[in-house]
Amino acid sequence: MLQEEIINQSLEHIVEKFGDPTRAVFDIMYKRFPELENFRDSNSEWESYMMQEILENFMLFGDNPKSALLTIKDMLSHHRLIGVPSNIFGGMYQALFDVLTPSFNGPNKDAMLETWTVNIKKIHSCIAQHENDI
Ligand code: HEM
């Protein structure tokens, strides 16, 4: 099975379990990174928007990983400029892994876990390489 299909299948499991996973992921983020409270707003629409952008970018790792990583690199410096430090930006991916991957099941469970692990590793190396870029 193509990596693209594996990623799509994993997203289906996520939607099946959570519907919209935004609340579950951000609840963990606020616990792990209390500084993130500075971004908290009575209007939580930006959190849903963020989750959509992040998952769309993650899906791109299936068929165009170069472009997906380029976006991560650009967004890392964009987010530092708007006050999201690299450790919080990168921490989002551990939160996604911890909250979302337990929903994977069925015959491709291991392949889904492997794909998520490998791509998150690539994202973390990209962040480590560029965390001090301007
Ligand atoms: C907890 C971590 C994060 C926080 C608090 C956060 C916050 C925000 C906020 C407030 C905006 C809108 C303001 C603006 O664009 O100037 C934004 C935009 C955006 N974020 Fe995040 N973000 C986070 C993580 C991420 C990650 C990991 C990605 C990876 C793809 C990402 C991708 C984007 C994109 C694509 C935009 C739109 C940028 C644009 O329109 O130019 N964000 N983020």
Backbone and ligand atoms as CSV (ligand in chain L), in Angstrom:
chain,resi,resn,atom,element,x,y,z
A,1,MET,N,N,0.835,-1.207,0.000
A,1,MET,CA,C,0.000,0.000,0.000
A,1,MET,C,C,0.874,1.263,0.000
A,2,LEU,N,N,0.479,2.242,-0.780
A,2,LEU,CA,C,1.257,3.484,-0.848
A,2,LEU,C,C,1.159,4.247,0.484
A,3,GLN,N,N,2.241,4.975,0.788
A,3,GLN,CA,C,2.250,5.732,2.031
A,3,GLN,C,C,1.058,6.721,2.101
A,4,GLU,N,N,0.756,7.277,0.914
A,4,GLU,CA,C,-0.358,8.221,0.815
A,4,GLU,C,C,-1.669,7.568,1.300
A,5,GLU,N,N,-1.873,6.324,0.883
A,5,GLU,CA,C,-3.097,5.612,1.263
A,5,GLU,C,C,-3.102,5.283,2.755
A,6,ILE,N,N,-1.902,4.949,3.255
A,6,ILE,CA,C,-1.785,4.631,4.687
A,6,ILE,C,C,-2.128,5.871,5.528
A,7,ILE,N,N,-1.623,7.019,5.082
A,7,ILE,CA,C,-1.904,8.261,5.829
A,7,ILE,C,C,-3.407,8.569,5.770
A,8,ASN,N,N,-3.986,8.438,4.575
A,8,ASN,CA,C,-5.426,8.707,4.458
A,8,ASN,C,C,-6.235,7.778,5.354
A,9,GLN,N,N,-5.813,6.509,5.386
A,9,GLN,CA,C,-6.536,5.552,6.212
A,9,GLN,C,C,-6.426,5.922,7.700
A,10,SER,N,N,-5.222,6.382,8.100
A,10,SER,CA,C,-5.055,6.748,9.510
A,10,SER,C,C,-5.964,7.932,9.850
A,11,LEU,N,N,-6.125,8.862,8.903
A,11,LEU,CA,C,-7.004,10.012,9.169
A,11,LEU,C,C,-8.464,9.573,9.286
A,12,GLU,N,N,-8.827,8.531,8.536
A,12,GLU,CA,C,-10.194,8.011,8.662
A,12,GLU,C,C,-10.438,7.471,10.080
A,13,HIS,N,N,-9.425,6.769,10.626
A,13,HIS,CA,C,-9.574,6.250,11.990
A,13,HIS,C,C,-9.707,7.392,12.993
A,14,ILE,N,N,-8.936,8.455,12.754
A,14,ILE,CA,C,-8.971,9.608,13.659
A,14,ILE,C,C,-10.371,10.232,13.656
A,15,VAL,N,N,-10.911,10.425,12.437
A,15,VAL,CA,C,-12.245,11.042,12.321
A,15,VAL,C,C,-13.313,10.132,12.944
A,16,GLU,N,N,-13.146,8.818,12.740
A,16,GLU,CA,C,-14.097,7.862,13.331
A,16,GLU,C,C,-14.112,7.988,14.854
A,17,LYS,N,N,-12.915,8.095,15.433
A,17,LYS,CA,C,-12.847,8.119,16.898
A,17,LYS,C,C,-13.199,9.489,17.477
A,18,PHE,N,N,-12.704,10.558,16.842
A,18,PHE,CA,C,-12.835,11.885,17.466
A,18,PHE,C,C,-13.833,12.808,16.773
A,19,GLY,N,N,-14.206,12.497,15.543
A,19,GLY,CA,C,-14.875,13.534,14.769
A,19,GLY,C,C,-13.790,14.558,14.505
A,20,ASP,N,N,-13.918,15.729,15.144
A,20,ASP,CA,C,-12.872,16.741,15.052
A,20,ASP,C,C,-11.918,16.549,16.254
A,21,PRO,N,N,-10.630,16.262,15.991
A,21,PRO,CA,C,-9.714,15.992,17.103
A,21,PRO,C,C,-9.147,17.243,17.782
A,22,THR,N,N,-9.565,18.438,17.305
A,22,THR,CA,C,-8.948,19.689,17.785
A,22,THR,C,C,-8.916,19.789,19.309
A,23,ARG,N,N,-10.094,19.572,19.962
A,23,ARG,CA,C,-10.180,19.783,21.415
A,23,ARG,C,C,-9.206,18.864,22.164
A,24,ALA,N,N,-9.214,17.561,21.778
A,24,ALA,CA,C,-8.375,16.584,22.483
A,24,ALA,C,C,-6.895,16.956,22.367
A,25,VAL,N,N,-6.477,17.390,21.173
A,25,VAL,CA,C,-5.060,17.709,20.955
A,25,VAL,C,C,-4.684,18.998,21.702
A,26,PHE,N,N,-5.525,20.042,21.577
A,26,PHE,CA,C,-5.174,21.309,22.241
A,26,PHE,C,C,-5.248,21.205,23.766
A,27,ASP,N,N,-6.151,20.351,24.289
A,27,ASP,CA,C,-6.201,20.198,25.752
A,27,ASP,C,C,-4.852,19.714,26.270
A,28,ILE,N,N,-4.255,18.746,25.557
A,28,ILE,CA,C,-2.931,18.237,25.960
A,28,ILE,C,C,-1.877,19.328,25.785
A,29,MET,N,N,-1.962,20.089,24.683
A,29,MET,CA,C,-0.974,21.148,24.431
A,29,MET,C,C,-1.003,22.194,25.555
A,30,TYR,N,N,-2.205,22.616,25.999
A,30,TYR,CA,C,-2.288,23.621,27.064
A,30,TYR,C,C,-1.720,23.070,28.375
A,31,LYS,N,N,-1.879,21.759,28.585
A,31,LYS,CA,C,-1.329,21.152,29.814
A,31,LYS,C,C,0.189,21.088,29.737
A,32,ARG,N,N,0.705,20.668,28.571
A,32,ARG,CA,C,2.157,20.498,28.446
A,32,ARG,C,C,2.895,21.829,28.335
A,33,PHE,N,N,2.241,22.819,27.727
A,33,PHE,CA,C,2.902,24.118,27.493
A,33,PHE,C,C,2.024,25.240,28.037
A,34,PRO,N,N,2.092,25.512,29.347
A,34,PRO,CA,C,1.234,26.551,29.923
A,34,PRO,C,C,1.413,27.908,29.233
A,35,GLU,N,N,2.595,28.167,28.646
A,35,GLU,CA,C,2.795,29.467,27.950
A,35,GLU,C,C,1.830,29.636,26.778
A,36,LEU,N,N,1.310,28.520,26.288
A,36,LEU,CA,C,0.388,28.571,25.152
A,36,LEU,C,C,-0.914,29.300,25.517
A,37,GLU,N,N,-1.156,29.431,26.847
A,37,GLU,CA,C,-2.336,30.165,27.314
A,37,GLU,C,C,-2.391,31.571,26.716
A,38,ASN,N,N,-1.200,32.138,26.410
A,38,ASN,CA,C,-1.180,33.485,25.814
A,38,ASN,C,C,-1.960,33.549,24.513
A,39,PHE,N,N,-2.083,32.398,23.846
A,39,PHE,CA,C,-2.795,32.358,22.567
A,39,PHE,C,C,-4.268,32.011,22.743
A,40,ARG,N,N,-4.601,31.561,23.960
A,40,ARG,CA,C,-5.964,31.099,24.173
A,40,ARG,C,C,-6.928,32.269,24.042
A,41,ASP,N,N,-8.054,31.974,23.444
A,41,ASP,CA,C,-9.012,33.015,23.120
A,41,ASP,C,C,-10.398,32.449,23.395
A,42,SER,N,N,-11.373,33.337,23.707
A,42,SER,CA,C,-12.737,32.826,23.900
A,42,SER,C,C,-13.238,32.230,22.587
A,43,ASN,N,N,-12.703,32.753,21.489
A,43,ASN,CA,C,-13.040,32.190,20.186
A,43,ASN,C,C,-11.968,31.163,19.814
A,44,SER,N,N,-12.357,29.871,19.826
A,44,SER,CA,C,-11.353,28.832,19.606
A,44,SER,C,C,-11.249,28.432,18.131
A,45,GLU,N,N,-11.837,29.257,17.255
A,45,GLU,CA,C,-11.811,28.916,15.813
A,45,GLU,C,C,-10.403,28.759,15.275
A,46,TRP,N,N,-9.468,29.558,15.810
A,46,TRP,CA,C,-8.106,29.473,15.280
A,46,TRP,C,C,-7.509,28.099,15.547
A,47,GLU,N,N,-7.963,27.439,16.662
A,47,GLU,CA,C,-7.432,26.107,16.968
A,47,GLU,C,C,-7.874,25.102,15.899
A,48,SER,N,N,-9.136,25.194,15.483
A,48,SER,CA,C,-9.639,24.278,14.433
A,48,SER,C,C,-8.922,24.544,13.123
A,49,TYR,N,N,-8.736,25.845,12.844
A,49,TYR,CA,C,-8.031,26.225,11.622
A,49,TYR,C,C,-6.614,25.654,11.636
A,50,MET,N,N,-5.968,25.762,12.821
A,50,MET,CA,C,-4.597,25.264,12.958
A,50,MET,C,C,-4.528,23.756,12.751
A,51,MET,N,N,-5.513,23.052,13.361
A,51,MET,CA,C,-5.516,21.587,13.244
A,51,MET,C,C,-5.690,21.178,11.789
A,52,GLN,N,N,-6.549,21.909,11.086
A,52,GLN,CA,C,-6.776,21.604,9.666
A,52,GLN,C,C,-5.497,21.803,8.849
A,53,GLU,N,N,-4.820,22.926,9.104
A,53,GLU,CA,C,-3.564,23.206,8.375
A,53,GLU,C,C,-2.524,22.119,8.669
A,54,ILE,N,N,-2.421,21.725,9.939
A,54,ILE,CA,C,-1.408,20.751,10.350
A,54,ILE,C,C,-1.699,19.383,9.726
A,55,LEU,N,N,-2.970,18.977,9.757
A,55,LEU,CA,C,-3.292,17.650,9.203
A,55,LEU,C,C,-3.173,17.648,7.680
A,56,GLU,N,N,-3.556,18.761,7.042
A,56,GLU,CA,C,-3.391,18.837,5.575
A,56,GLU,C,C,-1.918,18.732,5.203
A,57,ASN,N,N,-1.082,19.437,5.973
A,57,ASN,CA,C,0.357,19.363,5.725
A,57,ASN,C,C,0.858,17.939,5.948
A,58,PHE,N,N,0.346,17.275,6.982
A,58,PHE,CA,C,0.808,15.915,7.278
A,58,PHE,C,C,0.423,14.956,6.154
A,59,MET,N,N,-0.752,15.164,5.572
A,59,MET,CA,C,-1.196,14.304,4.467
A,59,MET,C,C,-0.268,14.421,3.268
A,60,LEU,N,N,0.305,15.609,3.111
A,60,LEU,CA,C,1.200,15.858,1.974
A,60,LEU,C,C,2.484,15.015,2.055
A,61,PHE,N,N,2.813,14.529,3.252
A,61,PHE,CA,C,4.004,13.689,3.386
A,61,PHE,C,C,3.884,12.408,2.574
A,62,GLY,N,N,2.649,12.015,2.232
A,62,GLY,CA,C,2.466,10.825,1.421
A,62,GLY,C,C,2.996,11.005,0.010
A,63,ASP,N,N,2.558,12.075,-0.675
A,63,ASP,CA,C,2.963,12.158,-2.091
A,63,ASP,C,C,3.979,13.238,-2.400
A,64,ASN,N,N,4.186,14.192,-1.492
A,64,ASN,CA,C,5.186,15.215,-1.787
A,64,ASN,C,C,5.926,15.643,-0.512
A,65,PRO,N,N,6.736,14.731,0.050
A,65,PRO,CA,C,7.377,15.020,1.332
A,65,PRO,C,C,8.288,16.244,1.305
A,66,LYS,N,N,8.908,16.532,0.132
A,66,LYS,CA,C,9.797,17.695,0.057
A,66,LYS,C,C,9.019,18.970,0.306
A,67,SER,N,N,7.875,19.075,-0.381
A,67,SER,CA,C,7.060,20.262,-0.234
A,67,SER,C,C,6.492,20.346,1.190
A,68,ALA,N,N,6.118,19.198,1.766
A,68,ALA,CA,C,5.584,19.190,3.139
A,68,ALA,C,C,6.634,19.721,4.117
A,69,LEU,N,N,7.897,19.299,3.938
A,69,LEU,CA,C,8.955,19.745,4.852
A,69,LEU,C,C,9.308,21.215,4.651
A,70,LEU,N,N,9.186,21.656,3.396
A,70,LEU,CA,C,9.447,23.066,3.121
A,70,LEU,C,C,8.424,23.941,3.864
A,71,THR,N,N,7.178,23.494,3.873
A,71,THR,CA,C,6.145,24.236,4.605
A,71,THR,C,C,6.463,24.247,6.102
A,72,ILE,N,N,6.912,23.095,6.634
A,72,ILE,CA,C,7.252,23.040,8.064
A,72,ILE,C,C,8.356,24.060,8.364
A,73,LYS,N,N,9.377,24.085,7.515
A,73,LYS,CA,C,10.502,25.002,7.718
A,73,LYS,C,C,10.007,26.456,7.702
A,74,ASP,N,N,9.174,26.801,6.692
A,74,ASP,CA,C,8.649,28.169,6.598
A,74,ASP,C,C,7.757,28.510,7.787
A,75,MET,N,N,6.895,27.556,8.164
A,75,MET,CA,C,5.950,27.815,9.255
A,75,MET,C,C,6.663,27.915,10.606
A,76,LEU,N,N,7.778,27.182,10.725
A,76,LEU,CA,C,8.557,27.264,11.964
A,76,LEU,C,C,9.000,28.712,12.191
A,77,SER,N,N,9.570,29.352,11.145
A,77,SER,CA,C,10.028,30.722,11.377
A,77,SER,C,C,8.852,31.697,11.450
A,78,HIS,N,N,7.798,31.441,10.671
A,78,HIS,CA,C,6.596,32.294,10.763
A,78,HIS,C,C,6.050,32.255,12.199
A,79,HIS,N,N,5.970,31.048,12.762
A,79,HIS,CA,C,5.400,30.919,14.105
A,79,HIS,C,C,6.312,31.520,15.174
A,80,ARG,N,N,7.624,31.428,14.968
A,80,ARG,CA,C,8.512,32.078,15.944
A,80,ARG,C,C,8.258,33.581,15.927
A,81,LEU,N,N,8.013,34.121,14.728
A,81,LEU,CA,C,7.754,35.557,14.612
A,81,LEU,C,C,6.450,35.964,15.311
A,82,ILE,N,N,5.450,35.067,15.274
A,82,ILE,CA,C,4.192,35.436,15.948
A,82,ILE,C,C,4.181,34.984,17.415
A,83,GLY,N,N,5.347,34.479,17.899
A,83,GLY,CA,C,5.459,34.188,19.333
A,83,GLY,C,C,5.275,32.737,19.735
A,84,VAL,N,N,5.288,31.818,18.760
A,84,VAL,CA,C,5.217,30.386,19.099
A,84,VAL,C,C,6.637,29.822,19.004
A,85,PRO,N,N,7.274,29.535,20.146
A,85,PRO,CA,C,8.662,29.048,20.085
A,85,PRO,C,C,8.750,27.649,19.463
A,86,SER,N,N,9.967,27.313,19.002
A,86,SER,CA,C,10.180,26.041,18.293
A,86,SER,C,C,9.775,24.826,19.127
A,87,ASN,N,N,10.007,24.884,20.458
A,87,ASN,CA,C,9.675,23.686,21.254
A,87,ASN,C,C,8.169,23.440,21.293
A,88,ILE,N,N,7.374,24.524,21.251
A,88,ILE,CA,C,5.917,24.339,21.244
A,88,ILE,C,C,5.460,23.876,19.856
A,89,PHE,N,N,6.050,24.508,18.833
A,89,PHE,CA,C,5.733,24.113,17.450
A,89,PHE,C,C,6.021,22.615,17.275
A,90,GLY,N,N,7.213,22.176,17.710
A,90,GLY,CA,C,7.584,20.759,17.586
A,90,GLY,C,C,6.765,19.881,18.525
A,91,GLY,N,N,6.440,20.432,19.713
A,91,GLY,CA,C,5.677,19.666,20.709
A,91,GLY,C,C,4.303,19.274,20.193
A,92,MET,N,N,3.794,20.068,19.236
A,92,MET,CA,C,2.499,19.750,18.647
A,92,MET,C,C,2.513,18.338,18.042
A,93,TYR,N,N,3.658,17.947,17.495
A,93,TYR,CA,C,3.702,16.647,16.811
A,93,TYR,C,C,3.732,15.480,17.797
A,94,GLN,N,N,4.357,15.666,18.959
A,94,GLN,CA,C,4.295,14.607,19.980
A,94,GLN,C,C,2.861,14.508,20.503
A,95,ALA,N,N,2.220,15.669,20.662
A,95,ALA,CA,C,0.829,15.664,21.135
A,95,ALA,C,C,-0.064,14.935,20.124
A,96,LEU,N,N,0.142,15.215,18.840
A,96,LEU,CA,C,-0.660,14.536,17.806
A,96,LEU,C,C,-0.445,13.034,17.904
A,97,PHE,N,N,0.824,12.634,18.036
A,97,PHE,CA,C,1.133,11.205,18.109
A,97,PHE,C,C,0.445,10.571,19.323
A,98,ASP,N,N,0.608,11.208,20.489
A,98,ASP,CA,C,0.089,10.622,21.726
A,98,ASP,C,C,-1.431,10.526,21.739
A,99,VAL,N,N,-2.085,11.565,21.191
A,99,VAL,CA,C,-3.551,11.592,21.265
A,99,VAL,C,C,-4.185,10.771,20.134
A,100,LEU,N,N,-3.610,10.884,18.940
A,100,LEU,CA,C,-4.318,10.337,17.774
A,100,LEU,C,C,-4.003,8.886,17.430
A,101,THR,N,N,-2.729,8.480,17.599
A,101,THR,CA,C,-2.377,7.138,17.104
A,101,THR,C,C,-3.072,5.977,17.844
A,102,PRO,N,N,-3.512,6.148,19.131
A,102,PRO,CA,C,-4.246,5.030,19.738
A,102,PRO,C,C,-5.560,4.692,19.010
A,103,SER,N,N,-6.012,5.579,18.107
A,103,SER,CA,C,-7.251,5.264,17.363
A,103,SER,C,C,-6.991,4.320,16.191
A,104,PHE,N,N,-5.727,4.088,15.862
A,104,PHE,CA,C,-5.437,3.223,14.702
A,104,PHE,C,C,-5.758,1.780,15.046
A,105,ASN,N,N,-6.350,1.081,14.092
A,105,ASN,CA,C,-6.586,-0.350,14.304
A,105,ASN,C,C,-6.759,-1.049,12.967
A,106,GLY,N,N,-6.971,-2.347,13.023
A,106,GLY,CA,C,-7.141,-3.122,11.792
A,106,GLY,C,C,-5.810,-3.626,11.261
A,107,PRO,N,N,-5.840,-4.288,10.097
A,107,PRO,CA,C,-4.645,-4.952,9.573
A,107,PRO,C,C,-3.482,-4.001,9.252
A,108,ASN,N,N,-3.782,-2.711,9.010
A,108,ASN,CA,C,-2.696,-1.777,8.683
A,108,ASN,C,C,-2.236,-0.943,9.874
A,109,LYS,N,N,-2.640,-1.367,11.069
A,109,LYS,CA,C,-2.288,-0.591,12.267
A,109,LYS,C,C,-0.768,-0.340,12.362
A,110,ASP,N,N,0.027,-1.397,12.183
A,110,ASP,CA,C,1.478,-1.234,12.324
A,110,ASP,C,C,2.042,-0.312,11.250
A,111,ALA,N,N,1.530,-0.456,10.025
A,111,ALA,CA,C,2.009,0.399,8.932
A,111,ALA,C,C,1.663,1.865,9.215
A,112,MET,N,N,0.482,2.097,9.782
A,112,MET,CA,C,0.083,3.480,10.105
A,112,MET,C,C,0.998,4.058,11.189
A,113,LEU,N,N,1.244,3.249,12.229
A,113,LEU,CA,C,2.125,3.716,13.313
A,113,LEU,C,C,3.520,4.020,12.785
A,114,GLU,N,N,4.006,3.134,11.908
A,114,GLU,CA,C,5.341,3.305,11.332
A,114,GLU,C,C,5.408,4.599,10.511
A,115,THR,N,N,4.390,4.820,9.674
A,115,THR,CA,C,4.352,6.033,8.844
A,115,THR,C,C,4.337,7.290,9.706
A,116,TRP,N,N,3.514,7.282,10.742
A,116,TRP,CA,C,3.455,8.460,11.625
A,116,TRP,C,C,4.793,8.669,12.335
A,117,THR,N,N,5.398,7.556,12.795
A,117,THR,CA,C,6.666,7.667,13.519
A,117,THR,C,C,7.751,8.241,12.608
A,118,VAL,N,N,7.849,7.682,11.393
A,118,VAL,CA,C,8.896,8.113,10.459
A,118,VAL,C,C,8.719,9.585,10.073
A,119,ASN,N,N,7.481,9.985,9.768
A,119,ASN,CA,C,7.282,11.364,9.320
A,119,ASN,C,C,7.469,12.368,10.461
A,120,ILE,N,N,7.046,11.995,11.656
A,120,ILE,CA,C,7.244,12.911,12.788
A,120,ILE,C,C,8.743,13.046,13.081
A,121,LYS,N,N,9.479,11.959,12.892
A,121,LYS,CA,C,10.933,12.031,13.071
A,121,LYS,C,C,11.536,13.021,12.065
A,122,LYS,N,N,11.058,12.941,10.811
A,122,LYS,CA,C,11.554,13.878,9.783
A,122,LYS,C,C,11.211,15.313,10.169
A,123,ILE,N,N,10.010,15.515,10.678
A,123,ILE,CA,C,9.587,16.863,11.074
A,123,ILE,C,C,10.467,17.374,12.218
A,124,HIS,N,N,10.728,16.509,13.204
A,124,HIS,CA,C,11.559,16.942,14.337
A,124,HIS,C,C,13.000,17.236,13.895
A,125,SER,N,N,13.539,16.447,12.940
A,125,SER,CA,C,14.903,16.777,12.483
A,125,SER,C,C,14.900,18.095,11.737
A,126,CYS,N,N,13.859,18.335,10.933
A,126,CYS,CA,C,13.772,19.604,10.206
A,126,CYS,C,C,13.720,20.767,11.200
A,127,ILE,N,N,12.938,20.605,12.269
A,127,ILE,CA,C,12.831,21.665,13.281
A,127,ILE,C,C,14.184,21.875,13.975
A,128,ALA,N,N,14.861,20.762,14.320
A,128,ALA,CA,C,16.162,20.877,15.004
A,128,ALA,C,C,17.163,21.608,14.106
A,129,GLN,N,N,17.073,21.334,12.800
A,129,GLN,CA,C,18.017,21.933,11.848
A,129,GLN,C,C,17.751,23.428,11.643
A,130,HIS,N,N,16.481,23.834,11.766
A,130,HIS,CA,C,16.132,25.223,11.429
A,130,HIS,C,C,15.626,26.049,12.603
A,131,GLU,N,N,15.743,25.521,13.826
A,131,GLU,CA,C,15.074,26.228,14.929
A,131,GLU,C,C,15.680,27.598,15.226
A,132,ASN,N,N,16.923,27.841,14.735
A,132,ASN,CA,C,17.490,29.170,14.979
A,132,ASN,C,C,17.522,30.049,13.736
A,133,ASP,N,N,16.948,29.570,12.632
A,133,ASP,CA,C,16.885,30.396,11.416
A,133,ASP,C,C,16.081,31.665,11.701
A,134,ILE,N,N,16.365,32.694,10.926
A,134,ILE,CA,C,15.581,33.937,11.103
A,134,ILE,C,C,14.364,33.871,10.191
L,1,HEM,C1,C,0.883,24.938,19.121
L,1,HEM,C2,C,1.454,25.346,18.081
L,1,HEM,C3,C,0.838,26.380,17.160
L,1,HEM,C4,C,0.201,27.565,17.429
L,1,HEM,C5,C,-0.068,28.200,18.789
L,1,HEM,C6,C,-0.156,28.164,16.157
L,1,HEM,C7,C,-0.797,29.384,15.983
L,1,HEM,C8,C,-1.115,29.965,14.776
L,1,HEM,C9,C,-1.807,31.224,14.610
L,1,HEM,C10,C,-2.271,32.115,15.778
L,1,HEM,C11,C,-1.951,31.438,13.275
L,1,HEM,C12,C,-2.645,32.614,12.586
L,1,HEM,C13,C,-1.796,33.860,12.620
L,1,HEM,C14,C,-0.823,34.049,11.491
L,1,HEM,O1,O,-0.740,33.273,10.542
L,1,HEM,O2,O,-0.095,35.043,11.555
L,1,HEM,C15,C,-1.325,30.330,12.572
L,1,HEM,C16,C,-1.266,30.195,11.215
L,1,HEM,C17,C,-0.785,29.082,10.541
L,1,HEM,N1,N,-0.219,27.960,11.125
L,1,HEM,FE1,FE,0.000,27.622,13.127
L,1,HEM,N2,N,0.244,27.322,15.137
L,1,HEM,C18,C,0.858,26.222,15.718
L,1,HEM,C19,C,1.420,25.146,15.073
L,1,HEM,C20,C,1.449,24.979,13.708
L,1,HEM,C21,C,2.098,23.872,13.044
L,1,HEM,C22,C,2.824,22.708,13.739
L,1,HEM,C23,C,1.921,24.040,11.715
L,1,HEM,C24,C,2.451,23.092,10.674
L,1,HEM,C25,C,2.009,22.983,9.462
L,1,HEM,C26,C,1.155,25.275,11.512
L,1,HEM,C27,C,0.733,25.826,10.304
L,1,HEM,C28,C,0.122,27.061,10.124
L,1,HEM,C29,C,-0.239,27.643,8.843
L,1,HEM,C30,C,-0.039,26.985,7.465
L,1,HEM,C31,C,-0.795,28.909,9.101
L,1,HEM,C32,C,-1.282,29.932,8.078
L,1,HEM,C33,C,-0.155,30.902,7.781
L,1,HEM,C34,C,-0.483,31.954,6.751
L,1,HEM,O3,O,-1.664,32.186,6.498
L,1,HEM,O4,O,0.467,32.541,6.236
L,1,HEM,N3,N,0.899,25.819,12.759
L,1,HEM,N4,N,-0.824,29.450,13.517
